[in-house]
Amino acid sequence: MNSNSPQFKMNAVSSLNNHQLQEALARAKSGFIDKRRKAMAAFSEFDVLRQQTKTIKDHTLNYLDFYLEQFEEKATEQGSQIYWARNATEACKHIVDICKSVDAQHVTKGKTMIGEEVGLNAALEKAGLIVTETDLGEYIIQLAKEPPSHIIAPAVHKTREQIADLFHQHHQTEVQTEIPALVAEAREVLREKFLAADVGITGANFLVAETGSVVLITNEGNGDLTNTLPRTHIVITSIEKVVPTLEDLTAFLRLLGRSASGQTMTAYSTFSAGPKRNEDKDGPETFHIVLVDNGRSGLLGGEFQDMLRCIRCGACLNHCPVYGSIGGHAYGWVYPGPMGSVLTPLLSGLSTSCDLPNASSLCGRCEDMCPMHIPLPRMLRTLRNKAHETKLSAWHIRWALGSWAWLATRPKLYQPVMAMSIWILAKLGRKGKFSYLPLAGGWTNSRDMPAPQGQTFMSQWKRSNS
């Protein structure tokens, strides 16, 4: 899928008409929201910790070069090999070259959105490697040959019956629809993949500058198996994941689980620092870390730097009425929902995704729920303005906004024109509503448009203040 504007509109319409998707989204939405609400109700320190982590992240981003260099130094001392990638091509090349250098054939992989961003699976498969996703959700969508639809629950768009059919097709087993049976079946298949892997690849939730440690947060333990069983382990992560100290990290860990899945703490918080030592019972023989920029450094010091505070908890997606209606695939790239509607234009270009900033009602729930205080509505409005100024938005929208702006800046003309328009619409409305209006099909195709009732706001204001 791609992130161009016409594709988004078609994807959205298709998603709205997909009954299985709507069923899956409805079930997942209530679960995420209810669990988070209960977790936050029992967490009185949320607002204090929220401000603390924002301050830490802002400081880190302002001195990102220093902390990345410190991380490189400490990680190298631990025996890790560091690679810098300016873009997706360089990131994939580094990893393919590492795999070739150890004559790898089988690769296990999991928990890396940046891997999805740079198209890592396609690059590995093109190089002749057999790649298996080990996170259950990622494994399901790999079988379905689909991208993730959510940043923490990649297969949230799939119903239990669809997953059962996928497993039956690929595993040649009897159809089982009970969740424990499906999990057991996946575990049995993946166990062989873990044991056969020559290289394991994971992402990272955080990088700790003072220790050179990589921190991976999971609920299934697949990250640990991918990390420790193969002879070679590769971490691919983006440069903004670094935090200064272990003490700073604890604040983020207390927020992430609660915001993402309503858990006090996720099941596994794995700290990795270099390859296996002589005294270690297990672990990789070589440990590689690929640090990916891919457009992020260009956001530093600008009006979109706040976006780099994102810790990928998914809270903005879970509470977004637009995402809740159309799911993640409609957005056309790796990052869906409000954070994706900002991040995709910034990383892939506004010219190919100018409709995404408009995929929001600007209700503000995303900013309210974001543990990192990211001003998503403000950035969405800024991107809308940029699309308008560069004439990326549709001509009729620019014409309509320009006409309204011209009229609105002339109050003596604006007030009588609006009064007349309201009077006409009130007369034309049948039973106080419109089932169809020219140029408003996006609204009236699925709901009625209320007809104006009573007087204009200005006339009522004058009356109440006379």
ROLUMLO-817466 format. One line per 10 residues: their letters; for each residue x, y, z of N, C-alpha, C. Coordinates in steps of 0.2 Angstrom, whole numbers, plus 5000, padded with zeros to 4 digits. Layout:
% ROLUMLO-817466
a) X,Y,Z,X,Y,Z,X,Y,Z  ...
***
This chain:
% ROLUMLO-817466
mnsnspqfkm) 5004,4994,5000,5000,5000,5000,5004,5006,5000  5002,5012,4997,5006,5018,4998,5001,5023,5001  5004,5029,5002,5001,5034,5006,4999,5040,5001  4997,5039,4995,4995,5044,4991,4987,5046,4992  4985,5052,4991,4979,5054,4993,4973,5051,4990  4973,5049,4983,4967,5046,4981,4967,5039,4984  4972,5036,4985,4972,5029,4988,4969,5029,4995  4970,5034,4999,4968,5035,5006,4960,5035,5005  4957,5039,5001,4950,5040,5000,4947,5033,4998  4950,5030,4994,4947,5023,4992,4948,5018,4997
navsslnnhq) 4953,5018,5001,4954,5014,5006,4949,5015,5012  4948,5021,5013,4943,5023,5019,4936,5021,5017  4934,5022,5011,4927,5019,5009,4927,5012,5009  4932,5008,5007,4932,5001,5007,4932,4999,5014  4935,5002,5019,4936,5000,5026,4929,5001,5029  4925,5006,5027,4919,5007,5030,4914,5002,5028  4915,4999,5022,4910,4994,5019,4912,4987,5021  4918,4986,5025,4920,4980,5026,4917,4978,5033  4913,4973,5033,4909,4971,5039,4913,4968,5044  4918,4963,5042,4922,4960,5046,4927,4964,5050
lqealaraks) 4929,4969,5046,4934,4974,5049,4930,4978,5054  4924,4980,5053,4920,4984,5057,4919,4980,5064  4918,4974,5063,4917,4970,5069,4923,4969,5073  4929,4968,5070,4935,4968,5073,4937,4975,5077  4936,4980,5073,4938,4987,5076,4933,4988,5082  4927,4987,5082,4922,4988,5087,4924,4984,5094  4926,4978,5093,4928,4974,5098,4935,4976,5101  4940,4978,5097,4946,4980,5100,4946,4987,5103  4942,4992,5100,4942,4998,5103,4940,4999,5110  4934,4995,5112,4932,4996,5118,4937,4993,5123
gfidkrrkam) 4940,4987,5121,4945,4984,5125,4951,4989,5127  4954,4992,5122,4959,4996,5123,4957,5002,5128  4952,5005,5126,4950,5011,5130,4948,5010,5137  4944,5004,5138,4942,5002,5145,4948,5001,5149  4953,4997,5147,4959,4995,5151,4963,5001,5152  4964,5005,5148,4968,5011,5149,4965,5016,5154  4958,5016,5154,4955,5021,5159,4955,5018,5166  4955,5011,5166,4956,5008,5173,4963,5009,5176  4968,5008,5171,4975,5009,5173,4976,5016,5175  4973,5021,5172,4975,5028,5174,4971,5030,5180
aafsefdvlr) 4965,5027,5181,4962,5029,5187,4965,5027,5193  4969,5021,5193,4973,5019,5198,4980,5022,5199  4982,5027,5194,4988,5029,5194,4988,5037,5195  4988,5039,5201,4988,5046,5203,4994,5050,5200  4999,5047,5199,5005,5051,5197,5005,5052,5189  5000,5051,5186,5001,5051,5178,5003,5058,5176  4999,5063,5178,5001,5070,5175,5008,5072,5177  5010,5071,5183,5017,5072,5185,5022,5069,5181  5021,5062,5180,5025,5058,5176,5025,5060,5169  5019,5062,5167,5019,5064,5160,5023,5070,5158
qqtktikdht) 5023,5075,5163,5027,5081,5162,5034,5080,5163  5036,5075,5167,5043,5073,5168,5046,5070,5162  5042,5065,5159,5045,5062,5153,5045,5067,5147  5040,5072,5147,5041,5077,5141,5047,5081,5142  5049,5083,5148,5055,5087,5150,5061,5083,5148  5061,5077,5150,5067,5072,5148,5068,5072,5141  5062,5071,5137,5063,5070,5130,5065,5076,5126  5062,5082,5128,5064,5088,5125,5071,5089,5126  5074,5088,5132,5081,5089,5133,5085,5085,5129  5083,5078,5128,5087,5074,5124,5087,5076,5117
lnyldfyleq) 5081,5078,5114,5081,5080,5107,5085,5086,5106  5085,5090,5111,5089,5097,5110,5097,5095,5110  5099,5089,5113,5106,5087,5113,5106,5080,5110  5103,5079,5105,5102,5072,5103,5109,5070,5100  5113,5074,5097,5120,5072,5094,5124,5070,5100  5124,5073,5106,5128,5071,5112,5126,5064,5114  5119,5063,5115,5117,5057,5118,5118,5051,5113  5118,5052,5107,5119,5047,5102,5126,5045,5102  5131,5050,5103,5138,5048,5103,5139,5045,5109  5136,5047,5115,5138,5043,5121,5135,5036,5121
feekateqgs) 5129,5035,5118,5127,5028,5117,5131,5024,5113  5134,5027,5107,5138,5023,5103,5145,5021,5107  5147,5026,5111,5153,5024,5114,5152,5019,5119  5147,5019,5123,5146,5014,5128,5144,5008,5125  5140,5008,5120,5138,5001,5117,5144,4998,5114  5148,5002,5111,5155,4999,5108,5159,4996,5114  5159,4999,5119,5163,4996,5125,5160,4989,5127  5153,4989,5126,5150,4982,5128,5151,4977,5123  5154,4979,5117,5155,4974,5112,5150,4974,5106  5146,4979,5106,5141,4980,5101,5144,4983,5095
qiywarnate) 5142,4982,5089,5145,4985,5083,5139,4990,5080  5141,4996,5079,5136,5001,5078,5136,5003,5070  5131,5004,5067,5130,5006,5060,5125,5012,5060  5127,5017,5056,5123,5023,5055,5120,5023,5048  5113,5024,5048,5110,5023,5041,5106,5030,5040  5107,5033,5035,5104,5040,5034,5097,5039,5031  5096,5033,5028,5089,5032,5025,5088,5024,5025  5082,5022,5021,5080,5016,5021,5085,5011,5017  5087,5014,5012,5092,5010,5008,5098,5008,5012  5101,5013,5015,5107,5011,5019,5105,5006,5025
ackhivdick) 5100,5007,5028,5098,5003,5034,5097,4995,5031  5094,4994,5026,5093,4988,5023,5100,4985,5021  5104,4989,5018,5110,4986,5015,5115,4984,5021  5115,4988,5027,5119,4986,5032,5117,4979,5035  5110,4978,5035,5107,4972,5038,5108,4966,5034  5107,4967,5027,5108,4962,5022,5116,4960,5022  5120,4965,5023,5127,4963,5023,5129,4959,5029  5127,4961,5035,5128,4957,5041,5126,4950,5040  5120,4949,5037,5117,4942,5036,5122,4938,5032  5124,4941,5026,5128,4938,5022,5135,4936,5025
svdaqhvtkg) 5137,4940,5029,5144,4939,5032,5144,4933,5036  5138,4931,5039,5138,4925,5043,5135,4919,5040  5134,4920,5033,5131,4915,5029,5124,4912,5031  5120,4917,5033,5113,4916,5036,5109,4914,5031  5104,4909,5033,5099,4907,5028,5092,4909,5031  5091,4908,5038,5085,4909,5042,5086,4914,5046  5081,4919,5046,5081,4925,5050,5074,4925,5054  5074,4926,5061,5068,4927,5065,5068,4935,5066  5062,4938,5067,5062,4945,5067,5056,4947,5071  5056,4952,5075,5050,4954,5078,5051,4961,5082
ktmigeevgl) 5045,4964,5083,5045,4971,5087,5049,4976,5084  5048,4978,5077,5051,4983,5074,5047,4987,5069  5044,4993,5071,5041,4997,5067,5045,5000,5062  5052,5002,5064,5056,5005,5059,5058,5000,5054  5058,4993,5055,5059,4988,5050,5054,4988,5045  5048,4989,5047,5042,4990,5042,5043,4996,5038  5045,5002,5042,5046,5008,5038,5051,5008,5033  5057,5004,5034,5062,5004,5029,5061,4998,5024  5056,4994,5024,5055,4989,5020,5060,4983,5021  5061,4981,5027,5067,4977,5028,5065,4970,5026
naalekagli) 5059,4967,5027,5057,4960,5025,5058,4959,5018  5056,4964,5014,5057,4963,5006,5064,4963,5004  5068,4967,5008,5076,4967,5006,5079,4961,5008  5077,4958,5014,5080,4952,5016,5078,4946,5011  5071,4946,5009,5069,4941,5005,5072,4941,4998  5073,4947,4996,5076,4948,4989,5083,4946,4989  5087,4946,4995,5093,4943,4996,5094,4936,4997  5088,4932,4997,5087,4925,4997,5087,4922,5004  5085,4927,5009,5084,4924,5016,5077,4922,5017  5076,4918,5022,5070,4916,5024,5068,4919,5031
vtetdlgeyi) 5063,4924,5030,5061,4928,5036,5055,4926,5039  5055,4925,5046,5049,4923,5050,5048,4929,5055  5042,4932,5055,5040,4936,5060,5038,4932,5067  5040,4934,5072,5039,4930,5078,5034,4933,5083  5032,4939,5083,5027,4942,5087,5020,4939,5084  5016,4937,5088,5010,4933,5085,5006,4937,5080  5005,4943,5082,5001,4948,5078,5005,4949,5071  5011,4950,5071,5015,4951,5065,5016,4944,5061  5016,4939,5065,5016,4932,5061,5010,4931,5057  5004,4933,5060,4998,4933,5057,4997,4937,5051
iqlakeppsh) 4999,4943,5051,4999,4947,5045,5004,4945,5040  5010,4942,5042,5015,4940,5037,5011,4934,5033  5008,4930,5036,5004,4924,5033,4999,4927,5028  4996,4933,5030,4991,4936,5026,4994,4940,5021  5000,4941,5021,5004,4946,5016,5001,4953,5017  5000,4955,5023,4997,4962,5024,5002,4966,5029  5002,4973,5028,5006,4977,5033,5002,4977,5040  5005,4979,5045,5002,4980,5051,4996,4985,5051  4991,4985,5055,4986,4990,5055,4986,4994,5062  4990,4992,5066,4990,4996,5073,4998,4995,5075
iiapavhktr) 5000,5000,5078,5007,5000,5080,5009,4995,5086  5004,4993,5090,5005,4989,5096,5001,4982,5095  4996,4982,5090,4992,4976,5089,4991,4975,5082  4997,4973,5078,4997,4973,5071,4991,4969,5067  4988,4964,5071,4983,4961,5068,4976,4962,5071  4975,4968,5073,4969,4970,5077,4963,4970,5072  4964,4970,5066,4959,4970,5061,4956,4963,5059  4960,4958,5061,4958,4951,5060,4953,4949,5065  4948,4945,5063,4943,4942,5067,4946,4935,5069  4944,4932,5074,4947,4925,5076,4946,4920,5070
eqiadlfhqh) 4940,4920,5067,4938,4916,5062,4943,4917,5056  4945,4923,5054,4950,4924,5049,4957,4921,5051  4959,4922,5057,4965,4919,5059,4965,4912,5059  4960,4909,5061,4959,4901,5060,4960,4899,5053  4957,4902,5048,4957,4900,5041,4964,4901,5039  4968,4906,5041,4975,4907,5039,4979,4902,5042  4978,4900,5048,4982,4894,5051,4981,4888,5047  4975,4887,5046,4973,4880,5042,4976,4880,5036  4976,4886,5032,4979,4886,5025,4986,4885,5025  4990,4888,5030,4997,4888,5030,5000,4882,5034
hqtevqteip) 4997,4880,5039,4999,4875,5044,4997,4868,5042  4992,4868,5037,4988,4861,5035,4986,4858,5041  4983,4861,5046,4980,4858,5052,4972,4859,5052  4969,4856,5057,4961,4857,5057,4960,4864,5059  4954,4867,5057,4952,4873,5059,4950,4873,5067  4954,4878,5070,4952,4879,5077,4951,4886,5078  4946,4888,5082,4944,4895,5083,4945,4897,5090  4946,4893,5094,4947,4895,5101,4954,4898,5102  4954,4904,5106,4961,4908,5106,4966,4904,5109  4965,4900,5115,4971,4896,5117,4974,4891,5112
alvaearevl) 4969,4888,5108,4971,4883,5103,4975,4886,5098  4973,4892,5096,4977,4896,5090,4984,4898,5093  4984,4900,5099,4991,4902,5102,4995,4896,5102  4993,4891,5105,4997,4885,5105,4999,4882,5098  4995,4883,5093,4997,4881,5087,5003,4885,5084  5002,4892,5085,5007,4897,5083,5014,4895,5087  5013,4894,5093,5019,4893,5097,5023,4887,5095  5019,4882,5093,5022,4875,5091,5026,4877,5084  5023,4880,5079,5026,4882,5073,5032,4886,5074  5032,4891,5078,5037,4896,5079,5043,4893,5083
rekflaadvg) 5042,4888,5087,5047,4886,5091,5053,4883,5086  5051,4880,5081,5056,4877,5076,5059,4883,5072  5056,4888,5071,5059,4894,5068,5064,4897,5072  5063,4898,5079,5067,4900,5084,5074,4896,5084  5073,4890,5084,5079,4885,5085,5083,4885,5078  5080,4886,5073,5083,4886,5066,5087,4892,5064  5085,4898,5067,5087,4904,5065,5095,4905,5066  5098,4908,5061,5105,4910,5061,5106,4917,5063  5101,4921,5062,5101,4929,5064,5094,4930,5067  5094,4934,5072,5088,4937,5075,5088,4944,5074
itganflvae) 5082,4947,5073,5082,4955,5072,5076,4957,5076  5078,4962,5080,5072,4965,5084,5073,4973,5083  5068,4976,5085,5068,4984,5086,5070,4985,5093  5069,4991,5095,5070,4994,5102,5065,4999,5104  5063,4999,5110,5059,5004,5112,5063,5010,5115  5068,5008,5118,5073,5014,5121,5080,5012,5120  5084,5017,5120,5092,5016,5120,5094,5020,5126  5098,5017,5130,5100,5021,5136,5108,5023,5135  5108,5030,5135,5115,5033,5133,5120,5031,5138  5119,5031,5144,5124,5030,5150,5127,5023,5150
tgsvvlitne) 5123,5018,5147,5125,5011,5148,5126,5008,5141  5124,5011,5136,5124,5008,5129,5119,5002,5129  5114,5002,5133,5109,4996,5133,5103,4997,5128  5101,4992,5125,5095,4992,5121,5089,4989,5125  5084,4993,5125,5078,4990,5129,5072,4988,5125  5070,4982,5125,5064,4980,5121,5058,4978,5126  5052,4980,5124,5046,4979,5128,5042,4974,5124  5040,4968,5127,5036,4964,5124,5031,4960,5129  5026,4957,5127,5021,4953,5131,5022,4946,5130  5025,4944,5125,5025,4937,5123,5032,4933,5124
gngdltntlp) 5037,4937,5125,5044,4934,5126,5047,4932,5119  5044,4933,5114,5047,4932,5107,5054,4936,5106  5054,4942,5109,5060,4946,5108,5066,4943,5112  5065,4940,5117,5070,4937,5121,5073,4931,5117  5068,4927,5114,5070,4921,5110,5074,4923,5104  5072,4929,5101,5075,4931,5095,5082,4934,5096  5082,4937,5102,5088,4940,5105,5094,4935,5106  5092,4930,5110,5097,4925,5113,5099,4919,5109  5094,4916,5105,5095,4910,5102,5100,4910,5096  5099,4914,5091,5103,4914,5086,5110,4917,5087
rthivitsie) 5115,4915,5083,5122,4917,5084,5123,4924,5083  5119,4927,5079,5120,4934,5078,5113,4938,5079  5114,4943,5083,5108,4947,5084,5109,4954,5081  5103,4957,5078,5104,4964,5075,5098,4968,5078  5099,4974,5080,5094,4978,5082,5094,4984,5077  5088,4985,5075,5087,4991,5070,5082,4996,5074  5084,5002,5075,5080,5007,5078,5081,5014,5076  5077,5018,5077,5077,5025,5075,5081,5029,5080  5084,5035,5078,5089,5038,5082,5085,5042,5088  5079,5043,5088,5076,5047,5093,5074,5043,5099
kvvptledlt) 5075,5036,5099,5074,5032,5104,5078,5032,5110  5084,5036,5110,5088,5037,5115,5086,5041,5121  5087,5039,5127,5086,5042,5133,5093,5043,5137  5094,5048,5141,5100,5049,5145,5102,5043,5149  5098,5042,5154,5100,5037,5160,5095,5032,5161  5097,5027,5165,5092,5022,5167,5087,5024,5172  5089,5029,5176,5084,5033,5180,5078,5036,5176  5080,5039,5170,5076,5042,5166,5071,5037,5163  5074,5032,5161,5070,5026,5158,5065,5024,5162  5066,5023,5168,5060,5021,5173,5054,5025,5172
aflrllgrsa) 5055,5031,5171,5049,5035,5170,5045,5033,5164  5048,5032,5159,5045,5030,5152,5042,5023,5153  5045,5019,5156,5042,5012,5157,5036,5012,5161  5035,5017,5166,5029,5017,5170,5023,5020,5166  5025,5024,5161,5020,5027,5156,5018,5022,5151  5023,5019,5148,5021,5015,5141,5016,5010,5142  5017,5005,5147,5012,5000,5148,5005,5002,5149  5004,5007,5153,4998,5010,5155,4994,5013,5149  4998,5017,5145,4995,5020,5140,4994,5016,5134  4998,5011,5133,4997,5006,5127,4992,5001,5128
sgqtmtayst) 4992,4997,5133,4988,4991,5134,4984,4991,5141  4985,4996,5145,4982,4997,5152,4985,4992,5157  4992,4990,5155,4995,4986,5160,5000,4991,5165  5000,4989,5171,5005,4992,5175,5012,4992,5173  5014,4986,5170,5020,4984,5167,5019,4979,5162  5023,4979,5156,5022,4974,5151,5026,4968,5154  5024,4962,5151,5027,4956,5154,5034,4955,5154  5037,4958,5148,5045,4957,5147,5048,4964,5146  5052,4966,5150,5056,4972,5149,5064,4970,5148  5066,4969,5142,5073,4966,5141,5078,4971,5140
fsagpkrned) 5083,4971,5144,5089,4975,5143,5095,4971,5140  5097,4973,5134,5103,4970,5131,5109,4974,5130  5115,4972,5131,5121,4976,5131,5126,4972,5128  5127,4971,5121,5132,4968,5118,5131,4960,5118  5136,4957,5115,5135,4950,5114,5137,4946,5120  5136,4939,5120,5137,4935,5125,5144,4935,5128  5145,4936,5135,5151,4935,5138,5153,4928,5140  5159,4927,5142,5161,4920,5144,5157,4917,5149  5155,4921,5154,5151,4919,5160,5144,4918,5158  5141,4921,5152,5134,4920,5151,5132,4913,5148
kdgpetfhiv) 5126,4911,5150,5124,4904,5148,5121,4904,5141  5119,4910,5139,5116,4910,5132,5117,4918,5130  5115,4919,5123,5116,4925,5120,5119,4925,5114  5119,4930,5110,5122,4930,5103,5130,4931,5103  5133,4928,5098,5140,4929,5098,5142,4936,5095  5138,4939,5091,5139,4945,5089,5133,4949,5090  5133,4956,5091,5128,4960,5093,5129,4967,5088  5124,4968,5084,5124,4974,5079,5118,4978,5081  5120,4985,5080,5114,4990,5081,5114,4995,5075  5109,4995,5072,5108,4999,5066,5104,5005,5068
lvdngrsgll) 5107,5011,5068,5103,5017,5070,5101,5021,5064  5094,5022,5063,5091,5024,5057,5089,5032,5058  5091,5036,5053,5088,5043,5053,5082,5043,5049  5082,5042,5043,5077,5042,5038,5072,5048,5039  5075,5054,5039,5071,5060,5039,5070,5063,5046  5072,5060,5051,5071,5062,5058,5075,5068,5060  5081,5068,5058,5086,5074,5060,5083,5080,5057  5080,5080,5051,5077,5086,5048,5071,5089,5052  5068,5085,5057,5063,5088,5061,5066,5092,5067  5072,5090,5069,5075,5094,5075,5075,5101,5074
ggefqdmlrc) 5073,5105,5079,5074,5112,5079,5068,5115,5076  5063,5112,5073,5058,5114,5069,5051,5114,5072  5046,5116,5069,5039,5116,5072,5036,5109,5073  5040,5103,5070,5037,5097,5071,5042,5092,5075  5047,5095,5079,5051,5092,5083,5047,5088,5088  5042,5091,5091,5038,5087,5096,5036,5080,5094  5035,5079,5087,5033,5072,5085,5038,5067,5087  5044,5069,5088,5049,5064,5090,5049,5062,5097  5044,5065,5101,5043,5063,5108,5039,5056,5108  5036,5054,5102,5032,5049,5102,5035,5042,5105
ircgaclnhc) 5032,5039,5109,5035,5032,5112,5031,5026,5109  5027,5027,5104,5023,5022,5100,5019,5018,5105  5015,5021,5109,5010,5018,5114,5004,5016,5110  5002,5020,5105,4995,5019,5102,4989,5022,5105  4990,5026,5110,4984,5028,5113,4980,5033,5109  4984,5037,5105,4980,5041,5100,4976,5038,5095  4978,5032,5093,4975,5028,5088,4968,5025,5092  4969,5022,5098,4964,5019,5101,4958,5024,5103  4959,5030,5103,4954,5035,5105,4952,5040,5099  4955,5038,5093,4953,5042,5088,4947,5040,5084
pvygsiggha) 4941,5044,5083,4935,5042,5080,4936,5040,5073  4941,5043,5070,4942,5041,5063,4946,5034,5062  4951,5033,5066,4954,5027,5066,4949,5021,5068  4945,5023,5073,4941,5018,5075,4935,5016,5070  4935,5020,5065,4930,5019,5059,4933,5015,5053  4939,5017,5052,4942,5014,5046,4948,5010,5047  4951,5009,5053,4957,5005,5054,4963,5008,5051  4968,5004,5052,4975,5006,5050,4977,5006,5043  4975,5001,5039,4977,5000,5032,4975,5006,5028  4969,5009,5030,4967,5015,5025,4972,5020,5025
ygwvypgpmg) 4976,5021,5030,4981,5026,5030,4987,5025,5025  4988,5019,5023,4992,5018,5017,4999,5017,5019  5001,5017,5025,5009,5016,5027,5009,5013,5033  5015,5013,5036,5017,5010,5042,5013,5013,5048  5012,5019,5048,5010,5023,5054,5003,5026,5053  4998,5023,5056,4991,5025,5055,4989,5030,5061  4982,5032,5061,4979,5036,5066,4982,5043,5066  4981,5047,5071,4983,5054,5072,4991,5054,5071  4995,5050,5075,5002,5051,5074,5004,5049,5067  5001,5044,5064,5003,5043,5057,5001,5048,5052
svltpllsgl) 4995,5052,5053,4993,5057,5049,4998,5063,5049  5002,5063,5055,5007,5068,5055,5014,5066,5053  5016,5060,5055,5022,5057,5054,5023,5055,5046  5018,5052,5043,5019,5050,5036,5020,5056,5032  5017,5061,5032,5019,5067,5028,5026,5070,5029  5028,5069,5035,5034,5072,5037,5040,5067,5034  5039,5061,5034,5044,5056,5032,5044,5054,5025  5038,5054,5022,5037,5052,5015,5035,5057,5011  5034,5063,5013,5032,5069,5009,5025,5071,5009  5023,5077,5010,5017,5079,5010,5013,5078,5003
stscdlpnas) 5017,5079,4998,5014,5078,4991,5011,5072,4990  5013,5066,4993,5011,5060,4992,5006,5058,4997  5004,5062,5002,5000,5060,5008,4996,5066,5010  4994,5071,5006,4991,5077,5008,4984,5076,5011  4981,5071,5010,4974,5070,5013,4975,5067,5020  4980,5065,5022,4981,5062,5029,4980,5067,5034  4982,5073,5034,4981,5078,5039,4974,5080,5040  4970,5079,5034,4963,5080,5035,4959,5074,5037  4962,5068,5039,4959,5062,5041,4958,5063,5049  4955,5069,5051,4954,5070,5058,4949,5075,5059
slcgrcedmc) 4945,5074,5064,4940,5079,5066,4942,5084,5070  4949,5084,5072,4952,5089,5077,4948,5089,5083  4946,5084,5086,4942,5084,5092,4947,5085,5098  4953,5083,5097,4958,5084,5102,4959,5078,5107  4956,5073,5106,4957,5067,5111,4964,5064,5110  4967,5065,5104,4973,5062,5103,4978,5065,5108  4978,5072,5108,4983,5076,5112,4981,5075,5120  4975,5074,5121,4973,5073,5128,4975,5066,5131  4975,5061,5127,4977,5055,5129,4985,5053,5128  4988,5057,5124,4995,5056,5123,4999,5057,5129
pmhiplprml) 5003,5052,5131,5007,5052,5137,5013,5057,5137  5014,5059,5131,5020,5063,5129,5018,5071,5127  5012,5072,5128,5009,5079,5127,5011,5081,5120  5010,5077,5115,5012,5079,5108,5006,5083,5105  5007,5089,5103,5001,5093,5101,4999,5091,5094  4996,5085,5093,4994,5082,5086,4989,5087,5083  4984,5089,5086,4980,5094,5082,4983,5100,5079  4987,5103,5083,4991,5109,5080,4995,5107,5074  4999,5101,5074,5003,5099,5069,4999,5097,5063  4993,5094,5064,4988,5092,5058,4986,5099,5055
rtlrnkahet) 4984,5104,5059,4982,5110,5056,4988,5113,5052  4994,5113,5055,5000,5116,5051,5001,5112,5044  5000,5106,5044,5001,5102,5038,4995,5104,5033  4989,5105,5036,4984,5107,5031,4985,5114,5028  4988,5118,5032,4990,5125,5029,4995,5124,5024  5000,5120,5025,5006,5119,5020,5003,5116,5014  4998,5111,5015,4995,5108,5009,4991,5113,5005  4988,5118,5008,4984,5123,5005,4989,5128,5002  4994,5130,5005,4998,5135,5002,5002,5133,4996  5004,5126,4996,5008,5124,4991,5003,5121,4985
klsawhirwa) 4997,5122,4986,4991,5120,4981,4991,5112,4980  4992,5108,4986,4992,5101,4985,4985,5099,4987  4981,5103,4990,4974,5101,4991,4970,5103,4985  4964,5100,4985,4959,5100,4979,4958,5107,4977  4957,5109,4971,4956,5116,4969,4949,5118,4972  4944,5114,4972,4938,5117,4974,4938,5118,4981  4942,5114,4985,4942,5116,4992,4946,5123,4993  4951,5124,4989,4955,5130,4990,4950,5136,4988  4946,5135,4983,4942,5140,4980,4937,5142,4986  4934,5136,4989,4929,5137,4994,4931,5141,5000
lgswawlatr) 4937,5139,5002,4940,5142,5008,4942,5149,5006  4945,5150,5000,4947,5157,4998,4941,5162,4998  4935,5159,4995,4929,5163,4995,4926,5165,5002  4926,5160,5006,4924,5161,5013,4928,5166,5017  4935,5165,5016,4939,5170,5019,4938,5177,5016  4937,5178,5010,4936,5185,5007,4930,5188,5010  4924,5183,5011,4918,5186,5013,4919,5187,5021  4922,5183,5025,4922,5183,5032,4926,5189,5034  4931,5192,5030,4934,5198,5032,4931,5204,5030  4925,5204,5028,4920,5210,5026,4914,5209,5030
pklyqpvmam) 4914,5210,5037,4908,5209,5041,4901,5212,5039  4902,5218,5036,4895,5221,5034,4892,5217,5028  4896,5214,5024,4894,5210,5019,4892,5203,5021  4896,5200,5025,4896,5193,5028,4889,5192,5032  4888,5197,5036,4882,5196,5040,4875,5195,5036  4874,5200,5032,4868,5199,5028,4868,5193,5023  4874,5191,5020,4874,5185,5016,4872,5179,5020  4875,5178,5026,4874,5173,5030,4867,5172,5033  4864,5178,5034,4857,5178,5036,4853,5176,5031  4854,5178,5025,4850,5176,5019,4851,5168,5018
siwilaklgr) 4857,5166,5018,4859,5159,5017,4855,5154,5022  4855,5157,5028,4852,5153,5033,4844,5153,5032  4841,5158,5030,4834,5159,5029,4832,5154,5023  4836,5154,5018,4835,5150,5012,4835,5142,5014  4841,5140,5018,4842,5133,5020,4836,5131,5024  4834,5136,5029,4829,5134,5033,4822,5132,5030  4821,5136,5024,4815,5135,5020,4815,5129,5016  4821,5127,5014,4822,5121,5009,4822,5115,5013  4824,5115,5019,4825,5109,5023,4818,5106,5024  4818,5099,5023,4812,5095,5025,4812,5092,5031
kgkfsylpla) 4807,5094,5035,4807,5092,5042,4813,5093,5046  4816,5099,5045,4822,5101,5048,4828,5098,5047  4829,5095,5041,4835,5091,5039,4836,5091,5031  4842,5089,5029,4843,5088,5022,4846,5081,5021  4843,5077,5017,4845,5070,5015,4850,5071,5010  4851,5076,5006,4856,5077,5001,4857,5085,5000  4863,5086,4999,4866,5093,4998,4871,5093,4993  4871,5097,4988,4877,5098,4983,4883,5099,4987  4889,5096,4985,4895,5097,4987,4896,5095,4995  4891,5091,4997,4891,5089,5004,4889,5081,5005
ggwtnsrdmp) 4891,5078,4999,4889,5071,4999,4893,5067,5004  4899,5069,5006,4903,5065,5011,4899,5065,5017  4895,5070,5019,4891,5070,5025,4884,5066,5024  4881,5068,5018,4874,5066,5018,4873,5059,5015  4879,5056,5013,4878,5049,5010,4877,5044,5016  4879,5046,5022,4878,5042,5028,4874,5045,5034  4872,5051,5033,4868,5054,5038,4865,5060,5036  4859,5063,5039,4856,5069,5037,4860,5075,5040  4859,5080,5036,4862,5087,5038,4856,5091,5041  4857,5093,5047,4852,5097,5050,4851,5104,5047
apqgqtfmsq) 4845,5106,5046,4844,5112,5043,4844,5118,5048  4846,5124,5046,4847,5129,5051,4840,5131,5054  4840,5132,5061,4834,5134,5064,4835,5140,5068  4830,5145,5068,4831,5151,5071,4835,5156,5068  4838,5161,5072,4842,5166,5069,4849,5165,5069  4853,5170,5066,4860,5169,5066,4863,5170,5073  4869,5168,5074,4873,5169,5080,4873,5176,5082  4875,5180,5077,4876,5187,5078,4870,5191,5080  4864,5189,5077,4858,5192,5079,4856,5190,5086  4857,5184,5088,4855,5182,5095,4860,5185,5100
wkrsns) 4866,5186,5098,4871,5190,5102,4869,5197,5103  4867,5200,5098,4865,5207,5099,4859,5208,5103  4854,5203,5102,4848,5203,5106,4849,5202,5114  4854,5197,5115,4855,5195,5122,4859,5201,5126  4863,5205,5122,4867,5210,5125,4864,5217,5124  4858,5218,5121,4855,5224,5120,4852,5227,5127
***
